[in-house]
Amino acid sequence: MRETTHFDAIVVGSGISGGWAAKELTEHGLKTLVLEAGGPVDPNHDFVEHVQPWEMHFRGLGDRKLLEADYPVQRDCYACDEMGHKFFVKDAENPYTNPQDAPFKWFRGRHVGGRSITWGRQVYRWSDLDFTANAKDGHGNDWPIRYADIAPWYSHVERFIGITGAHEGLSQLPDGEFLPPMQMTCVEQDARPKILKAFGGERVMTIGRAAILTKNLNGRLACHYCGPCERGCVTHSYFNSLGSTLPAARKTGNLTLRPNSVVAEVVYDAKRGRARGVRVIDAVTMENTEYTARVVFLCASAIESVRLLLNSKSARFPDGLANSSGTLGKYVMDHHYGSGASGTVPGFTDKRTTGHRPNGIYIARFRNVKSEHPDFLRGYGMQGGSSRNGWGRGSSMPGYGAAFKQSLIDDLGPWGLSASGWGETLPNEANTITLDPAVKDKWGIPAAHLDVRWRENERAMDKDMMTAMAEMLDAAGCTNIRQHGSNNPPGHCIHEMGGARMSRTAKDGVVNKWNQAWDLKNLFLTDGACMASSGCQNPSITYMALTARAAAHAVAAMKRGEV
């Protein structure tokens, strides 16, 4: 039987953005092909969150030789461990380069579901403080949208995926469509009002807003607090495309999912001035196939989508497809994170936690909200939590047997409270993605060259994260307060953004307010590449909302005959 190669829509990538594109396009009636560079994932077999350390060959500590040989970059991500490395690429097959003086960590997952399997699940809406920041301080270009444009789509996404969170009424962190919030620990509940009082209500500690169910929804079960979400979730209690958007797309009968399909270029139709489709290399056989469609959605991740456009050259676009503005590959961002403080909490030694809450606390942005900070622009949110020095301490203590194990349960250490900042990075033209002229991946596609650096504003913000968190811990009554800095390089936060930014005019960016390429009406980019600034919030829910919004626009434009 001959394979179908023409579709109404092609979606490149099957992760957070790609899954949403697939769901929305198929539900609108479009025959949709989803292309995934990696192989299939079977949750019943590949999700291993319930495997215990004593069931692992290396007791959860990992196969050091394997990780060093195949995952020298990926192993720096906490989720790339003895059980989780299957959800990461092999670095030798998927190289990238960076200047020696500009380290970059690119953590990648090529498989059906992409990084939606291993993501941190924190979701925070943007506000107009974020959408207007570029215009106000002159860094980057003005966003062509505002909060009112995307707010209904945030709600659309939240109702489907399920978000646990508490309403706080903050202008800089809009409330959403929340399921019941997870419970704060006794320590966190005690610290919250003390911090509010000490700082005039400006520093708000709340429970994290997370894409994790606290009650059953759409056939998915509420979280049972087992712990290692980054290894998968057989109950689909946290959102990933495998358990939510892709099944919804499949239910329509309009989905064709093709794993092991490495997209090498978007094919340009010069006569019609549009994307004809994509050229795909079979990851196993190395055979080339061209798939065509009326619309193409790039959802491969910020770096991959930009890399793909840079590699899609023609006489019309010698510097990369959809690059008449010359901005493709520029203004790349990530969140700088990890600087903060920790302290010891007196008392509460008769209290302990049960289960493993897959969430923490969040301190909403408070810098440059009501007044200007003298040392830096923009701001940061903080993430952390509290715990007691518990069972895990046994790995570094002498002892064995039943009595030893019982002592680990009974003789817990004191409570600790800590948090670190996630900071906004200013858009900078010099932060770039280009193609390496010499290095290619396993499939012969030029590797990405990443030149992204922290600059003065980010470094000044990092210092403030430490002192501000120490102040809050002191206000909460903590002792033994310790500040900690961070040397995490760009990329390490796994929040890559930019490179094909949204803009008000064709000369200033790659896509318009509908995530539609200015130069090709039937090409849409809805992953992190489209971001014109980074905010300080975890960005994935914004990608999802923008994707759903763009899909609705694309379908309407197709019906009008514009695409």
NUVEXVO-653751 format. One record per residue (C-alpha): x, y, z; residue number from 1. Coordinates in nm, 2 decimals. Last residue first. Layout:
// residues N
SITE_u_v_w_vodren
SITE_X_Y_Z_NUM $
...
***
This chain:
// residues 563
SITE_u_v_w_vodren
SITE_-0.38_3.01_0.31_563 $
SITE_-0.62_3.30_0.24_562 $
SITE_-0.90_3.08_0.11_561 $
SITE_-1.14_3.20_0.38_560 $
SITE_-1.16_2.85_0.51_559 $
SITE_-0.78_2.83_0.52_558 $
SITE_-0.76_3.16_0.71_557 $
SITE_-1.01_3.03_0.97_556 $
SITE_-0.80_2.71_1.01_555 $
SITE_-0.48_2.90_1.05_554 $
SITE_-0.63_3.14_1.30_553 $
SITE_-0.76_2.86_1.52_552 $
SITE_-0.42_2.69_1.50_551 $
SITE_-0.24_3.01_1.60_550 $
SITE_-0.46_3.05_1.91_549 $
SITE_-0.40_2.68_2.01_548 $
SITE_-0.03_2.73_1.96_547 $
SITE_-0.01_3.06_2.15_546 $
SITE_-0.18_2.90_2.45_545 $
SITE_0.05_2.60_2.45_544 $
SITE_0.36_2.81_2.41_543 $
SITE_0.24_3.04_2.69_542 $
SITE_0.18_2.73_2.91_541 $
SITE_0.54_2.62_2.85_540 $
SITE_0.71_2.95_2.96_539 $
SITE_0.81_2.91_3.32_538 $
SITE_0.77_3.27_3.44_537 $
SITE_1.05_3.52_3.44_536 $
SITE_0.95_3.70_3.12_535 $
SITE_1.14_3.58_2.81_534 $
SITE_1.11_3.84_2.54_533 $
SITE_1.02_3.83_2.17_532 $
SITE_0.92_3.46_2.19_531 $
SITE_0.86_3.29_1.86_530 $
SITE_1.13_3.03_1.90_529 $
SITE_0.97_2.89_2.21_528 $
SITE_0.73_2.69_2.01_527 $
SITE_0.45_2.82_1.79_526 $
SITE_0.60_2.87_1.45_525 $
SITE_0.35_2.89_1.16_524 $
SITE_0.41_2.86_0.78_523 $
SITE_0.11_2.89_0.54_522 $
SITE_0.14_3.27_0.49_521 $
SITE_0.51_3.26_0.40_520 $
SITE_0.72_3.58_0.44_519 $
SITE_0.56_3.72_0.76_518 $
SITE_0.56_3.37_0.91_517 $
SITE_0.24_3.31_1.11_516 $
SITE_0.26_3.31_1.49_515 $
SITE_-0.07_3.50_1.49_514 $
SITE_0.09_3.82_1.60_513 $
SITE_0.33_3.81_1.31_512 $
SITE_0.63_3.58_1.27_511 $
SITE_1.00_3.64_1.17_510 $
SITE_1.08_3.97_1.32_509 $
SITE_1.14_4.34_1.29_508 $
SITE_1.12_4.41_0.91_507 $
SITE_0.78_4.22_0.88_506 $
SITE_0.62_4.46_1.13_505 $
SITE_0.45_4.41_1.47_504 $
SITE_0.69_4.13_1.57_503 $
SITE_0.71_3.77_1.69_502 $
SITE_1.06_3.63_1.72_501 $
SITE_1.23_3.36_1.53_500 $
SITE_1.54_3.31_1.74_499 $
SITE_1.37_3.34_2.07_498 $
SITE_1.33_3.11_2.37_497 $
SITE_1.53_2.83_2.54_496 $
SITE_1.37_2.74_2.87_495 $
SITE_1.57_2.43_2.95_494 $
SITE_1.72_2.60_3.26_493 $
SITE_2.06_2.47_3.16_492 $
SITE_2.04_2.64_2.82_491 $
SITE_2.25_2.94_2.93_490 $
SITE_2.52_2.84_3.19_489 $
SITE_2.44_2.74_3.55_488 $
SITE_2.70_2.90_3.77_487 $
SITE_2.47_2.97_4.06_486 $
SITE_2.50_3.15_4.39_485 $
SITE_2.40_3.03_4.73_484 $
SITE_2.31_3.23_5.04_483 $
SITE_2.31_3.06_5.38_482 $
SITE_2.08_3.13_5.67_481 $
SITE_2.17_2.94_5.98_480 $
SITE_1.84_3.04_6.15_479 $
SITE_1.49_3.10_6.00_478 $
SITE_1.23_3.33_6.16_477 $
SITE_1.02_3.39_5.85_476 $
SITE_1.16_3.75_5.83_475 $
SITE_1.51_3.60_5.82_474 $
SITE_1.41_3.37_5.54_473 $
SITE_1.27_3.66_5.35_472 $
SITE_1.58_3.87_5.38_471 $
SITE_1.80_3.57_5.27_470 $
SITE_1.57_3.54_4.97_469 $
SITE_1.63_3.91_4.88_468 $
SITE_2.00_3.88_4.93_467 $
SITE_2.04_3.58_4.70_466 $
SITE_1.81_3.69_4.43_465 $
SITE_1.96_4.03_4.43_464 $
SITE_2.30_3.89_4.33_463 $
SITE_2.14_3.70_4.04_462 $
SITE_1.97_4.02_3.92_461 $
SITE_2.31_4.20_3.89_460 $
SITE_2.44_3.91_3.69_459 $
SITE_2.14_3.90_3.45_458 $
SITE_2.17_4.28_3.39_457 $
SITE_2.55_4.26_3.32_456 $
SITE_2.54_3.98_3.07_455 $
SITE_2.47_3.61_3.05_454 $
SITE_2.58_3.47_2.72_453 $
SITE_2.44_3.29_2.41_452 $
SITE_2.65_3.18_2.12_451 $
SITE_2.50_2.85_2.00_450 $
SITE_2.62_2.68_1.68_449 $
SITE_2.35_2.44_1.56_448 $
SITE_2.46_2.13_1.37_447 $
SITE_2.44_2.09_1.00_446 $
SITE_2.22_1.80_0.89_445 $
SITE_2.40_1.49_0.77_444 $
SITE_2.17_1.24_0.95_443 $
SITE_2.41_1.16_1.23_442 $
SITE_2.45_1.53_1.30_441 $
SITE_2.68_1.77_1.12_440 $
SITE_2.98_1.98_1.22_439 $
SITE_3.18_2.18_0.97_438 $
SITE_3.00_2.51_0.89_437 $
SITE_2.82_2.52_1.22_436 $
SITE_2.48_2.67_1.16_435 $
SITE_2.38_2.98_1.35_434 $
SITE_2.18_3.05_1.68_433 $
SITE_2.25_3.38_1.84_432 $
SITE_2.27_3.60_2.15_431 $
SITE_2.43_3.91_1.99_430 $
SITE_2.09_4.06_1.92_429 $
SITE_2.01_4.08_2.29_428 $
SITE_1.67_4.02_2.45_427 $
SITE_1.70_4.07_2.83_426 $
SITE_1.70_3.76_3.03_425 $
SITE_1.43_3.72_3.30_424 $
SITE_1.52_3.55_3.62_423 $
SITE_1.43_3.23_3.79_422 $
SITE_1.53_3.27_4.15_421 $
SITE_1.61_3.02_4.42_420 $
SITE_1.42_2.90_4.73_419 $
SITE_1.49_2.74_5.07_418 $
SITE_1.33_2.62_5.39_417 $
SITE_1.48_2.36_5.61_416 $
SITE_1.31_2.15_5.89_415 $
SITE_1.53_1.98_6.14_414 $
SITE_1.67_1.62_6.11_413 $
SITE_1.46_1.31_6.11_412 $
SITE_1.52_1.05_6.38_411 $
SITE_1.22_0.82_6.34_410 $
SITE_1.23_0.72_5.97_409 $
SITE_1.61_0.69_5.94_408 $
SITE_1.62_0.52_6.27_407 $
SITE_1.38_0.26_6.14_406 $
SITE_1.62_0.18_5.86_405 $
SITE_1.91_0.13_6.10_404 $
SITE_1.70_-0.09_6.32_403 $
SITE_1.59_-0.31_6.03_402 $
SITE_1.93_-0.37_5.89_401 $
SITE_2.23_-0.16_5.78_400 $
SITE_2.46_0.11_5.90_399 $
SITE_2.71_0.38_5.79_398 $
SITE_2.56_0.70_5.66_397 $
SITE_2.59_0.86_5.31_396 $
SITE_2.29_0.68_5.15_395 $
SITE_2.10_0.71_5.48_394 $
SITE_2.05_1.08_5.43_393 $
SITE_1.78_1.00_5.17_392 $
SITE_1.53_0.90_5.45_391 $
SITE_1.50_1.25_5.59_390 $
SITE_1.66_1.59_5.64_389 $
SITE_1.33_1.76_5.67_388 $
SITE_1.16_1.95_5.39_387 $
SITE_1.06_2.30_5.27_386 $
SITE_1.01_2.45_4.93_385 $
SITE_1.16_2.63_4.64_384 $
SITE_1.08_2.85_4.34_383 $
SITE_1.14_3.22_4.31_382 $
SITE_1.02_3.47_4.05_381 $
SITE_1.24_3.72_3.88_380 $
SITE_1.25_4.08_3.75_379 $
SITE_1.28_4.33_3.47_378 $
SITE_1.57_4.59_3.47_377 $
SITE_1.87_4.60_3.70_376 $
SITE_2.06_4.79_3.96_375 $
SITE_1.85_5.08_4.08_374 $
SITE_1.52_4.88_4.11_373 $
SITE_1.22_5.06_3.98_372 $
SITE_0.90_5.07_4.18_371 $
SITE_0.56_4.90_4.16_370 $
SITE_0.66_4.59_3.96_369 $
SITE_1.03_4.63_3.91_368 $
SITE_1.11_4.35_4.16_367 $
SITE_0.82_4.16_4.32_366 $
SITE_0.79_3.86_4.10_365 $
SITE_0.58_3.59_4.26_364 $
SITE_0.73_3.36_4.52_363 $
SITE_0.64_3.00_4.43_362 $
SITE_0.63_2.70_4.66_361 $
SITE_0.69_2.34_4.56_360 $
SITE_0.54_2.07_4.35_359 $
SITE_0.55_1.69_4.30_358 $
SITE_0.45_1.63_4.67_357 $
SITE_0.63_1.31_4.77_356 $
SITE_0.43_1.10_5.01_355 $
SITE_0.38_1.19_5.37_354 $
SITE_0.55_1.50_5.53_353 $
SITE_0.66_1.53_5.89_352 $
SITE_0.56_1.72_6.20_351 $
SITE_0.67_1.67_6.56_350 $
SITE_0.98_1.86_6.48_349 $
SITE_0.78_2.17_6.40_348 $
SITE_1.04_2.39_6.57_347 $
SITE_1.32_2.61_6.44_346 $
SITE_1.34_2.65_6.06_345 $
SITE_1.69_2.62_5.91_344 $
SITE_1.78_2.83_5.62_343 $
SITE_1.83_2.84_5.25_342 $
SITE_1.92_3.12_5.00_341 $
SITE_1.90_3.21_4.63_340 $
SITE_2.08_3.18_4.30_339 $
SITE_1.96_2.90_4.08_338 $
SITE_1.84_3.06_3.76_337 $
SITE_1.92_3.24_3.44_336 $
SITE_1.62_3.19_3.22_335 $
SITE_1.69_3.13_2.85_334 $
SITE_1.72_3.37_2.56_333 $
SITE_1.80_3.40_2.18_332 $
SITE_1.77_3.74_2.03_331 $
SITE_1.90_3.63_1.69_330 $
SITE_1.86_3.31_1.48_329 $
SITE_1.63_3.47_1.22_328 $
SITE_1.65_3.85_1.26_327 $
SITE_1.75_3.92_0.90_326 $
SITE_1.41_4.06_0.83_325 $
SITE_1.37_3.86_0.50_324 $
SITE_1.44_3.55_0.70_323 $
SITE_1.13_3.33_0.63_322 $
SITE_1.36_3.04_0.51_321 $
SITE_1.73_3.08_0.59_320 $
SITE_2.01_3.31_0.47_319 $
SITE_1.97_3.25_0.10_318 $
SITE_1.59_3.30_0.11_317 $
SITE_1.47_3.37_-0.24_316 $
SITE_1.74_3.17_-0.40_315 $
SITE_1.68_2.89_-0.15_314 $
SITE_1.78_2.79_0.20_313 $
SITE_1.60_2.56_0.45_312 $
SITE_1.90_2.50_0.68_311 $
SITE_1.84_2.82_0.87_310 $
SITE_1.47_2.73_0.90_309 $
SITE_1.55_2.39_1.05_308 $
SITE_1.81_2.54_1.29_307 $
SITE_1.54_2.79_1.40_306 $
SITE_1.29_2.51_1.47_305 $
SITE_1.55_2.30_1.65_304 $
SITE_1.67_2.58_1.87_303 $
SITE_1.32_2.69_1.98_302 $
SITE_1.17_2.34_2.01_301 $
SITE_1.03_2.12_1.72_300 $
SITE_0.69_2.29_1.70_299 $
SITE_0.70_2.41_1.34_298 $
SITE_0.35_2.41_1.20_297 $
SITE_0.31_2.37_0.82_296 $
SITE_-0.01_2.45_0.63_295 $
SITE_-0.16_2.33_0.30_294 $
SITE_0.05_2.01_0.31_293 $
SITE_0.33_1.82_0.14_292 $
SITE_0.55_1.54_0.26_291 $
SITE_0.89_1.47_0.09_290 $
SITE_1.06_1.15_0.16_289 $
SITE_1.43_1.07_0.20_288 $
SITE_1.57_0.73_0.31_287 $
SITE_1.81_0.71_0.60_286 $
SITE_1.67_0.37_0.69_285 $
SITE_1.65_0.43_1.07_284 $
SITE_1.60_0.80_1.12_283 $
SITE_1.39_0.83_0.80_282 $
SITE_1.50_1.16_0.65_281 $
SITE_1.21_1.40_0.59_280 $
SITE_1.18_1.69_0.34_279 $
SITE_0.90_1.92_0.44_278 $
SITE_0.60_2.08_0.27_277 $
SITE_0.52_2.32_-0.01_276 $
SITE_0.60_2.63_0.20_275 $
SITE_0.48_2.94_0.03_274 $
SITE_0.56_3.19_-0.24_273 $
SITE_0.35_3.02_-0.51_272 $
SITE_0.62_3.00_-0.78_271 $
SITE_0.90_2.97_-0.53_270 $
SITE_0.76_2.67_-0.35_269 $
SITE_0.99_2.63_-0.05_268 $
SITE_1.06_2.29_0.11_267 $
SITE_1.11_2.30_0.49_266 $
SITE_1.43_2.12_0.56_265 $
SITE_1.58_1.82_0.73_264 $
SITE_1.29_1.68_0.92_263 $
SITE_1.40_1.37_1.10_262 $
SITE_1.11_1.12_1.10_261 $
SITE_1.17_0.83_1.35_260 $
SITE_0.80_0.86_1.46_259 $
SITE_0.51_0.92_1.21_258 $
SITE_0.18_1.02_1.37_257 $
SITE_-0.12_1.04_1.13_256 $
SITE_-0.41_1.21_1.30_255 $
SITE_-0.76_1.28_1.15_254 $
SITE_-0.95_1.00_1.32_253 $
SITE_-1.07_1.25_1.57_252 $
SITE_-0.97_1.03_1.87_251 $
SITE_-0.61_1.04_1.76_250 $
SITE_-0.60_1.42_1.82_249 $
SITE_-0.74_1.37_2.18_248 $
SITE_-0.49_1.09_2.23_247 $
SITE_-0.21_1.32_2.11_246 $
SITE_-0.32_1.60_2.34_245 $
SITE_-0.35_1.42_2.67_244 $
SITE_-0.14_1.12_2.77_243 $
SITE_0.14_1.13_2.52_242 $
SITE_0.13_1.51_2.50_241 $
SITE_0.23_1.54_2.87_240 $
SITE_0.02_1.68_3.15_239 $
SITE_0.06_1.53_3.50_238 $
SITE_-0.17_1.27_3.63_237 $
SITE_-0.12_1.05_3.33_236 $
SITE_-0.18_0.74_3.55_235 $
SITE_0.14_0.58_3.41_234 $
SITE_0.34_0.89_3.48_233 $
SITE_0.69_0.94_3.32_232 $
SITE_1.04_0.93_3.45_231 $
SITE_1.05_1.31_3.52_230 $
SITE_0.76_1.26_3.76_229 $
SITE_0.99_1.10_4.02_228 $
SITE_0.76_1.13_4.33_227 $
SITE_0.48_0.89_4.41_226 $
SITE_0.24_1.17_4.51_225 $
SITE_-0.09_1.00_4.41_224 $
SITE_-0.18_1.25_4.14_223 $
SITE_-0.54_1.25_4.03_222 $
SITE_-0.63_1.02_3.75_221 $
SITE_-0.68_1.10_3.38_220 $
SITE_-1.00_1.01_3.20_219 $
SITE_-1.07_1.38_3.12_218 $
SITE_-1.00_1.49_3.47_217 $
SITE_-0.96_1.32_3.81_216 $
SITE_-0.88_1.55_4.10_215 $
SITE_-0.55_1.71_4.21_214 $
SITE_-0.42_1.69_3.86_213 $
SITE_-0.07_1.81_3.77_212 $
SITE_0.01_2.09_3.54_211 $
SITE_0.16_2.30_3.82_210 $
SITE_0.10_2.63_3.99_209 $
SITE_0.33_2.63_4.29_208 $
SITE_0.19_2.71_4.63_207 $
SITE_0.21_3.07_4.72_206 $
SITE_0.47_3.30_4.87_205 $
SITE_0.38_3.67_4.81_204 $
SITE_0.64_3.94_4.85_203 $
SITE_0.47_4.28_4.81_202 $
SITE_0.23_4.24_5.11_201 $
SITE_0.41_4.51_5.31_200 $
SITE_0.74_4.34_5.32_199 $
SITE_0.76_4.21_5.67_198 $
SITE_0.38_4.13_5.69_197 $
SITE_0.38_3.92_5.37_196 $
SITE_0.69_3.73_5.48_195 $
SITE_0.54_3.65_5.82_194 $
SITE_0.21_3.55_5.66_193 $
SITE_0.39_3.30_5.43_192 $
SITE_0.64_3.15_5.67_191 $
SITE_0.39_2.96_5.89_190 $
SITE_0.21_2.80_5.60_189 $
SITE_0.55_2.71_5.45_188 $
SITE_0.66_2.54_5.77_187 $
SITE_0.32_2.35_5.81_186 $
SITE_0.36_2.22_5.45_185 $
SITE_0.16_2.38_5.18_184 $
SITE_-0.13_2.17_5.04_183 $
SITE_-0.18_2.12_4.67_182 $
SITE_-0.43_2.36_4.52_181 $
SITE_-0.78_2.26_4.41_180 $
SITE_-0.80_2.27_4.03_179 $
SITE_-0.73_2.61_3.88_178 $
SITE_-0.86_2.81_3.58_177 $
SITE_-0.61_3.10_3.60_176 $
SITE_-0.49_3.38_3.82_175 $
SITE_-0.27_3.65_3.67_174 $
SITE_0.08_3.69_3.79_173 $
SITE_0.19_4.06_3.76_172 $
SITE_-0.16_4.18_3.85_171 $
SITE_-0.18_3.96_4.16_170 $
SITE_-0.52_3.83_4.27_169 $
SITE_-0.38_3.53_4.47_168 $
SITE_-0.58_3.23_4.35_167 $
SITE_-0.42_2.90_4.44_166 $
SITE_-0.29_2.64_4.21_165 $
SITE_-0.33_2.30_4.05_164 $
SITE_-0.37_2.31_3.67_163 $
SITE_-0.56_2.06_3.46_162 $
SITE_-0.47_2.00_3.09_161 $
SITE_-0.80_2.08_2.93_160 $
SITE_-0.93_2.37_3.14_159 $
SITE_-0.59_2.52_3.15_158 $
SITE_-0.55_2.53_2.77_157 $
SITE_-0.87_2.71_2.70_156 $
SITE_-0.81_2.94_2.99_155 $
SITE_-0.47_3.04_2.86_154 $
SITE_-0.64_3.08_2.52_153 $
SITE_-0.89_3.33_2.67_152 $
SITE_-0.60_3.53_2.82_151 $
SITE_-0.40_3.55_2.50_150 $
SITE_-0.52_3.86_2.33_149 $
SITE_-0.61_4.03_2.66_148 $
SITE_-0.25_3.98_2.78_147 $
SITE_-0.11_4.19_2.50_146 $
SITE_0.00_4.11_2.14_145 $
SITE_0.23_4.27_1.88_144 $
SITE_0.52_4.24_2.13_143 $
SITE_0.74_4.55_2.11_142 $
SITE_1.10_4.48_2.00_141 $
SITE_1.39_4.40_2.22_140 $
SITE_1.53_4.62_2.50_139 $
SITE_1.38_4.96_2.48_138 $
SITE_1.27_4.99_2.84_137 $
SITE_0.89_5.04_2.80_136 $
SITE_0.85_4.87_2.46_135 $
SITE_1.03_4.56_2.57_134 $
SITE_0.84_4.54_2.89_133 $
SITE_0.49_4.56_2.74_132 $
SITE_0.41_4.19_2.71_131 $
SITE_0.57_4.11_3.05_130 $
SITE_0.40_4.37_3.27_129 $
SITE_0.10_4.29_3.05_128 $
SITE_0.07_3.96_3.23_127 $
SITE_0.22_3.62_3.16_126 $
SITE_0.05_3.31_3.30_125 $
SITE_0.24_3.07_3.52_124 $
SITE_0.28_2.69_3.47_123 $
SITE_0.53_2.46_3.65_122 $
SITE_0.53_2.11_3.50_121 $
SITE_0.91_2.05_3.54_120 $
SITE_0.94_1.89_3.19_119 $
SITE_1.05_1.53_3.15_118 $
SITE_0.76_1.38_2.95_117 $
SITE_0.67_1.70_2.77_116 $
SITE_1.03_1.70_2.66_115 $
SITE_0.94_1.51_2.35_114 $
SITE_0.61_1.32_2.35_113 $
SITE_0.72_1.08_2.08_112 $
SITE_1.09_1.06_2.11_111 $
SITE_1.39_1.30_2.07_110 $
SITE_1.46_1.46_2.41_109 $
SITE_1.71_1.74_2.44_108 $
SITE_1.92_1.92_2.70_107 $
SITE_2.12_2.19_2.54_106 $
SITE_2.38_2.32_2.79_105 $
SITE_2.57_2.63_2.67_104 $
SITE_2.92_2.74_2.75_103 $
SITE_3.03_3.08_2.61_102 $
SITE_3.42_3.11_2.63_101 $
SITE_3.49_2.81_2.42_100 $
SITE_3.24_2.92_2.16_99 $
SITE_2.94_2.68_2.11_98 $
SITE_2.88_2.37_1.92_97 $
SITE_2.60_2.12_1.87_96 $
SITE_2.61_1.74_1.83_95 $
SITE_2.31_1.50_1.80_94 $
SITE_2.45_1.15_1.73_93 $
SITE_2.75_1.20_1.96_92 $
SITE_2.51_1.34_2.23_91 $
SITE_2.28_1.05_2.26_90 $
SITE_1.94_1.21_2.30_89 $
SITE_1.74_1.20_2.63_88 $
SITE_1.43_1.02_2.74_87 $
SITE_1.61_0.69_2.77_86 $
SITE_1.84_0.86_3.03_85 $
SITE_1.55_0.85_3.28_84 $
SITE_1.62_0.52_3.45_83 $
SITE_1.98_0.55_3.55_82 $
SITE_1.97_0.93_3.54_81 $
SITE_1.90_1.20_3.29_80 $
SITE_1.64_1.38_3.50_79 $
SITE_1.89_1.60_3.69_78 $
SITE_2.02_1.74_3.37_77 $
SITE_2.40_1.73_3.36_76 $
SITE_2.37_1.38_3.22_75 $
SITE_2.26_1.53_2.89_74 $
SITE_2.60_1.68_2.80_73 $
SITE_2.82_1.36_2.85_72 $
SITE_2.53_1.14_2.74_71 $
SITE_2.67_0.85_2.54_70 $
SITE_3.01_0.77_2.69_69 $
SITE_2.99_0.95_3.03_68 $
SITE_2.64_0.82_3.09_67 $
SITE_2.73_0.47_3.00_66 $
SITE_3.04_0.46_3.21_65 $
SITE_2.86_0.61_3.51_64 $
SITE_2.58_0.36_3.50_63 $
SITE_2.34_0.54_3.74_62 $
SITE_2.31_0.60_4.11_61 $
SITE_1.96_0.46_4.11_60 $
SITE_2.06_0.13_4.28_59 $
SITE_2.31_0.06_4.00_58 $
SITE_2.12_-0.24_3.86_57 $
SITE_1.79_-0.09_3.96_56 $
SITE_1.52_-0.28_4.15_55 $
SITE_1.67_-0.17_4.49_54 $
SITE_1.62_0.19_4.37_53 $
SITE_1.25_0.15_4.31_52 $
SITE_1.07_0.14_3.98_51 $
SITE_0.74_0.33_4.02_50 $
SITE_0.84_0.62_3.79_49 $
SITE_0.93_0.39_3.51_48 $
SITE_0.73_0.50_3.21_47 $
SITE_0.87_0.31_2.92_46 $
SITE_0.66_-0.01_2.93_45 $
SITE_0.30_0.10_2.99_44 $
SITE_0.38_0.45_2.87_43 $
SITE_0.49_0.31_2.53_42 $
SITE_0.71_0.57_2.36_41 $
SITE_0.77_0.58_1.98_40 $
SITE_1.10_0.67_1.83_39 $
SITE_1.27_1.01_1.76_38 $
SITE_1.25_1.28_1.50_37 $
SITE_0.87_1.31_1.53_36 $
SITE_0.65_1.42_1.24_35 $
SITE_0.28_1.48_1.30_34 $
SITE_0.07_1.46_0.99_33 $
SITE_-0.28_1.62_1.01_32 $
SITE_-0.60_1.56_0.82_31 $
SITE_-0.77_1.88_0.92_30 $
SITE_-1.12_1.86_1.08_29 $
SITE_-1.10_2.14_1.34_28 $
SITE_-1.04_1.87_1.60_27 $
SITE_-0.74_1.76_1.39_26 $
SITE_-0.59_2.11_1.39_25 $
SITE_-0.64_2.17_1.77_24 $
SITE_-0.51_1.84_1.89_23 $
SITE_-0.21_1.82_1.65_22 $
SITE_-0.11_2.18_1.73_21 $
SITE_-0.14_2.10_2.10_20 $
SITE_0.08_1.80_2.07_19 $
SITE_0.33_1.99_1.87_18 $
SITE_0.36_2.26_2.13_17 $
SITE_0.42_2.03_2.43_16 $
SITE_0.60_1.76_2.24_15 $
SITE_0.52_1.59_1.91_14 $
SITE_0.74_1.79_1.67_13 $
SITE_0.70_1.91_1.32_12 $
SITE_0.32_1.95_1.25_11 $
SITE_0.20_1.90_0.89_10 $
SITE_-0.14_2.01_0.79_9 $
SITE_-0.40_1.93_0.52_8 $
SITE_-0.20_1.63_0.42_7 $
SITE_-0.01_1.49_0.12_6 $
SITE_0.24_1.20_0.15_5 $
SITE_0.01_0.90_0.19_4 $
SITE_0.21_0.58_0.18_3 $
SITE_0.14_0.33_-0.10_2 $
SITE_0.00_0.00_0.00_1 $
***
